[in-house]
């Protein structure tokens, strides 16, 4: 009766005591998580505990996805990867599954697992070929890895070629992303190698170049000047 009028703090106190006794009552756990969610009272251990117990007892794609998001908020990225993979396995809807792959990609990127992040983004793109977001993510992954790819200006700068390729592809298949993609292209084109870098490495603007490191992609030589 009091729940609609209770504050977040009041609900936490009541539910913390109830959860401390232990429960395998799915109906009760759903009620607790629903009430806390409606009160925008989810950034606390009580909600996390109830949601975790509910997921263990009654796992669904949504509960796994929500657990992944909470793990991201807690900066527990290994746990997030595990939950997002569960969500993907449990989800049958193509659109939702693609979005889950993109969150998995994000978790891998934060971990610095760039090859795994790329694989997740490619899975999202395969499920929704007309969706440009995975290609924005791919570009962002390449940008994030640039400082660890190579020791020369050319090697590091070449990573931005493949990043811009991805941003260009994103807007070419999904015009809703044109503004976002153009901002990234404008920003990261400034990190291309210089004409001098290309000259001393005996490569011509417009020629084909294979980017090394973990990327292994062929692209076109461009300069920032």
C-alpha positions as CSV (number, residue, x, y, z in Angstrom):
1,X,0.0,0.0,0.0
2,X,2.8,2.4,0.9
3,X,4.9,1.7,-2.1
4,X,3.5,4.4,-4.5
5,X,4.2,7.0,-1.9
6,X,7.5,5.7,-0.6
7,X,10.8,7.4,-1.5
8,X,13.7,5.6,-3.1
9,X,15.5,5.5,0.2
10,X,12.4,4.0,2.0
11,X,12.1,1.3,-0.6
12,X,15.8,0.5,-0.4
13,X,15.5,0.0,3.4
14,X,12.5,-2.2,3.2
15,X,13.7,-4.3,0.3
16,X,17.3,-4.6,1.7
17,X,15.9,-6.3,4.8
18,X,13.7,-8.6,2.8
19,X,16.5,-9.6,0.5
20,X,18.9,-10.3,3.4
21,X,16.6,-13.2,4.4
22,X,17.1,-14.7,1.0
23,X,14.4,-15.5,-1.5
24,X,13.7,-17.6,-4.6
25,X,10.3,-16.0,-5.1
26,X,10.3,-14.9,-8.7
27,X,7.1,-12.9,-8.3
28,X,8.5,-11.0,-5.3
29,X,11.8,-10.3,-7.1
30,X,9.9,-9.0,-10.1
31,X,7.8,-6.7,-7.9
32,X,10.9,-5.4,-6.2
33,X,12.8,-4.6,-9.4
34,X,9.6,-3.1,-11.0
35,X,8.9,-0.8,-8.1
36,X,12.6,0.4,-7.9
37,X,12.6,0.9,-11.7
38,X,9.5,3.0,-11.6
39,X,11.0,5.1,-8.9
40,X,14.2,5.6,-11.0
41,X,15.9,3.9,-8.1
42,X,18.2,1.5,-9.9
43,X,21.7,2.7,-9.0
44,X,22.1,0.8,-5.8
45,X,23.1,-2.6,-4.5
46,X,19.5,-3.5,-3.6
47,X,18.3,-3.3,-7.1
48,X,21.4,-5.0,-8.4
49,X,21.0,-7.9,-5.9
50,X,17.3,-8.3,-6.8
51,X,18.0,-8.1,-10.5
52,X,20.8,-10.6,-10.2
53,X,18.7,-13.1,-8.3
54,X,15.8,-12.7,-10.7
55,X,18.1,-13.3,-13.7
56,X,19.5,-16.4,-12.1
57,X,16.1,-17.8,-11.4
58,X,14.3,-16.6,-14.6
59,X,16.8,-15.7,-17.2
60,X,15.5,-13.8,-20.2
61,X,17.2,-11.8,-23.0
62,X,16.1,-8.6,-21.4
63,X,17.3,-9.5,-17.9
64,X,20.7,-10.5,-19.3
65,X,20.9,-7.2,-21.3
66,X,20.0,-5.2,-18.2
67,X,22.6,-7.1,-16.1
68,X,25.1,-6.2,-18.8
69,X,24.2,-2.5,-18.6
70,X,24.5,-2.6,-14.8
71,X,27.9,-4.3,-15.1
72,X,29.1,-1.5,-17.4
73,X,27.9,1.1,-14.9
74,X,29.9,-0.7,-12.2
75,X,32.9,-0.9,-14.6
76,X,32.9,-4.7,-14.5
77,X,33.5,-5.2,-18.2
78,X,34.3,-8.9,-18.1
79,X,30.9,-9.5,-16.4
80,X,29.2,-7.2,-18.9
81,X,30.7,-9.3,-21.8
82,X,29.3,-12.4,-20.2
83,X,25.8,-11.0,-19.8
84,X,25.6,-9.5,-23.2
85,X,26.6,-12.8,-24.7
86,X,23.8,-14.4,-22.7
87,X,21.4,-11.8,-24.0
88,X,22.4,-12.5,-27.6
89,X,21.9,-16.2,-27.1
90,X,18.4,-15.8,-25.6
91,X,17.2,-13.1,-28.0
92,X,15.4,-14.1,-31.2
93,X,14.3,-10.7,-32.5
94,X,16.8,-9.5,-35.1
95,X,16.7,-5.8,-34.2
96,X,17.2,-6.4,-30.5
97,X,20.0,-9.0,-31.1
98,X,21.8,-6.5,-33.4
99,X,21.6,-3.8,-30.7
100,X,22.9,-6.3,-28.1
101,X,25.9,-7.1,-30.3
102,X,26.7,-3.4,-30.5
103,X,26.7,-3.2,-26.7
104,X,28.9,-6.2,-26.6
105,X,31.2,-4.4,-29.0
106,X,31.3,-1.4,-26.7
107,X,32.2,-3.6,-23.7
108,X,35.0,-5.2,-25.6
109,X,36.3,-1.8,-26.8
110,X,36.5,-0.5,-23.3
111,X,38.5,-3.6,-22.4
112,X,40.9,-3.0,-25.2
113,X,39.9,-6.2,-26.9
114,X,39.7,-4.6,-30.3
115,X,39.5,-7.7,-32.5
116,X,36.6,-9.1,-30.4
117,X,35.0,-5.6,-30.6
118,X,35.3,-5.7,-34.3
119,X,33.8,-9.2,-34.5
120,X,30.8,-8.1,-32.5
121,X,30.2,-5.0,-34.6
122,X,30.4,-7.1,-37.8
123,X,27.9,-9.5,-36.3
124,X,25.5,-6.5,-35.7
125,X,26.1,-5.3,-39.3
126,X,25.4,-8.8,-40.7
127,X,22.0,-8.9,-38.9
128,X,21.0,-5.4,-40.1
129,X,22.8,-4.6,-43.3
130,X,21.0,-1.2,-43.6
131,X,22.1,0.0,-40.2
132,X,25.1,2.3,-40.1
133,X,25.8,2.3,-36.4
134,X,28.0,-0.7,-36.5
135,X,30.3,1.0,-39.0
136,X,30.5,4.1,-36.8
137,X,31.6,1.7,-34.0
138,X,34.1,0.1,-36.2
139,X,35.6,3.4,-37.0
140,X,35.7,4.3,-33.3
141,X,37.4,1.0,-32.5
142,X,40.2,1.7,-35.1
143,X,40.6,5.2,-33.7
144,X,40.9,3.9,-30.1
145,X,43.6,1.4,-31.2
146,X,45.7,3.9,-33.3
147,X,48.2,4.8,-30.6
148,X,49.2,1.1,-30.1
149,X,49.5,0.4,-33.8
150,X,53.0,1.0,-35.1
151,X,55.9,3.1,-34.1
152,X,56.0,5.6,-37.0
153,X,53.8,8.5,-38.1
154,X,52.8,6.6,-41.2
155,X,51.9,3.4,-39.4
156,X,49.8,5.2,-36.7
157,X,48.3,7.6,-39.2
158,X,47.3,4.9,-41.6
159,X,44.8,3.6,-38.9
160,X,42.8,6.8,-39.5
161,X,42.4,5.9,-43.1
162,X,40.5,2.7,-42.3
163,X,38.6,4.6,-39.6
164,X,37.4,7.2,-42.0
165,X,36.5,4.4,-44.5
166,X,34.1,3.1,-41.9
167,X,32.6,6.5,-41.1
168,X,32.1,7.0,-44.9
169,X,30.4,3.6,-45.2
170,X,28.1,4.4,-42.2
171,X,26.6,7.4,-43.9
172,X,26.5,5.8,-47.3
173,X,24.1,3.1,-46.1
174,X,22.3,5.1,-43.3
175,X,21.8,8.7,-44.2
176,X,20.4,9.4,-40.7
177,X,24.0,9.2,-39.5
178,X,25.4,11.7,-42.1
179,X,26.0,14.4,-39.5
180,X,27.6,12.1,-37.0
181,X,29.8,10.5,-39.6
182,X,30.9,13.8,-41.2
183,X,32.0,15.2,-37.8
184,X,34.2,12.1,-37.3
185,X,35.5,12.3,-40.8
186,X,36.4,16.0,-40.3
187,X,38.1,15.3,-37.0
188,X,40.1,12.3,-37.8
189,X,41.2,13.2,-41.3
190,X,43.5,15.7,-39.5
191,X,45.4,12.7,-38.2
192,X,46.2,11.3,-41.6
193,X,49.9,11.0,-42.4
194,X,51.5,14.1,-44.0
195,X,52.8,14.3,-47.6
196,X,56.3,14.2,-46.1
197,X,55.5,11.0,-44.2
198,X,54.3,9.4,-47.5
199,X,57.2,10.7,-49.5
200,X,59.9,9.3,-47.2
201,X,58.0,5.9,-47.1
202,X,57.8,5.8,-50.9
203,X,54.0,5.7,-51.1
204,X,51.8,7.8,-53.4
205,X,48.5,9.4,-52.4
206,X,45.7,7.4,-54.0
207,X,47.6,4.2,-54.0
208,X,46.6,1.1,-52.1
209,X,48.0,0.4,-48.7
210,X,47.5,-2.5,-46.3
211,X,47.2,-1.3,-42.6
212,X,49.1,-3.7,-40.3
213,X,48.8,-4.2,-36.6
214,X,45.7,-6.2,-35.6
215,X,43.7,-4.5,-38.4
216,X,45.0,-6.1,-41.6
217,X,42.8,-4.0,-43.9
218,X,43.6,-2.5,-47.3
219,X,42.7,1.1,-47.9
220,X,43.6,4.2,-50.0
221,X,46.5,6.5,-49.2
222,X,45.5,10.0,-48.2
223,X,47.3,12.9,-46.6
224,X,46.2,15.6,-44.2
225,X,47.9,18.4,-46.1
